[in-house]
Amino acid sequence: MQTPEPLGGTRPTSRDVARTAGVSQATVSLVLGDKWRGRVSERTAESVREAARSLGYRPNLAARNLRLGRTRTALLVVPALTNEFFAHVYTGAAAAAAAHGFGVVLYPSPEGLGPARDPFASAQAALDGVLASSMATDALEAFRGTDLPLVMLDSDPAAPGAAAHVNLDVAEGMRRVTGHLLGLGHRRFLHLASAAPSWTFDVRAATLAHALSGAEVRTVRSPLNIADAWEAAGPALAAPGPRPTAVICDDDILAVGVCKAARRLGLRVPEDLSVTGFDDMALATAVEPELTTVRLPAEEFGRRGMEALLAVLAGEPPRPVSLPVELVPRGSSGPAPAS
């Protein structure tokens, strides 16, 4: 077989392969797309494959995907990259996607939990579907009207507009935290709540209020960073009257801020004040004492979210998923101090 040089020394094309193998471009497409059986002889197919190898030809997958209307790419929208939780969600989603020949583009919303702008000129042309983790449903307006399937993670399952929902049982997590502290004799609580408007934090607050309906509870809100949590917790712990004996935090980051505020006030954790977090990030075991917290299976969460999106793309009926969570008692919680 004669192997001509591609014209102009440019990247070889399917036309070059067809000319070298002595077949049509349609035959090349059938063979290299693995759709030749029953249409092309084995001998012709091998001739085409040999021509492609000798020329160093590689199909233009981007062009092929555009023609097929499929890019095998999903977008994962998260509120921010500064929270370790979302890194684990991405890891799980990317692993599940790779197993099916898909890629995942990670996109932190420029406005945090607020509206996420479409990062592409046309999401429909660039994506097959969207995963949104811990975002409000109405924050995804940029993707409305694109016919892209949307799978919501850690969001209101009753909200319209999503093809599927995958959630964590955060209510059970909060029930376990409150049960743990009540069992240790605590009756005066501070809830350091996230200031972010999100379904997951609303569920935590409602569950806490119900579980502690017979106890004394004060709620203070803080942005999700250590410095703001420190500033919010200090005045709440130093306020006149009986001091809370336990602080329940919506996130490990907030809990670390509380521990810093307690230390500044001369309070010992857990002898004078018990502190609990939520998420079980690496941060939870980096502080001393280590945080009692709720472990969320973040990688499994991302994996199940991607599997739900792949199922939707395959035309399978979506099934709601709620993943179990686990209370991890550590050194930051202890018996309530004597009044």
HELIX and SHEET records of a PDB file:
HELIX    1   1 LEU A    7  GLY A    9  5                                   3    
HELIX    2   2 SER A   14  ALA A   21  1                                   8    
HELIX    3   3 GLN A   25  LEU A   32  1                                   8    
HELIX    4   4 GLU A   42  LEU A   55  1                                  14    
HELIX    5   5 LEU A   61  LEU A   68  1                                   8    
HELIX    6   6 GLU A   84  ALA A   98  1                                  15    
HELIX    7   7 ALA A  123  ALA A  126  1                                   4    
HELIX    8   8 THR A  137  PHE A  143  5                                   7    
HELIX    9   9 VAL A  170  GLY A  183  1                                  14    
HELIX   10  10 TRP A  199  ALA A  211  1                                  13    
HELIX   11  11 ILE A  226  ALA A  238  1                                  13    
HELIX   12  12 ASP A  252  ARG A  264  1                                  13    
HELIX   13  13 ALA A  282  THR A  285  5                                   4    
HELIX   14  14 ALA A  298  LEU A  313  1                                  16    
SHEET    1   A 6 GLY A 103  PRO A 108  0                                        
SHEET    2   A 6 THR A  73  VAL A  78  1                                        
SHEET    3   A 6 GLY A 129  SER A 133  1                                        
SHEET    4   A 6 LEU A 150  LEU A 153  1                                        
SHEET    5   A 6 ALA A 164  LEU A 168  1                                        
SHEET    6   A 6 VAL A 321  LEU A 323  1                                        
SHEET    1   B 4 GLU A 216  SER A 222  0                                        
SHEET    2   B 4 ARG A 188  SER A 194  1                                        
SHEET    3   B 4 ALA A 246  CYS A 249  1                                        
SHEET    4   B 4 SER A 274  THR A 276  1                                        
SHEET    1   C 2 THR A 293  ARG A 295  0                                        
SHEET    2   C 2 GLU A 326  VAL A 328 -1                                        
END                                                                             
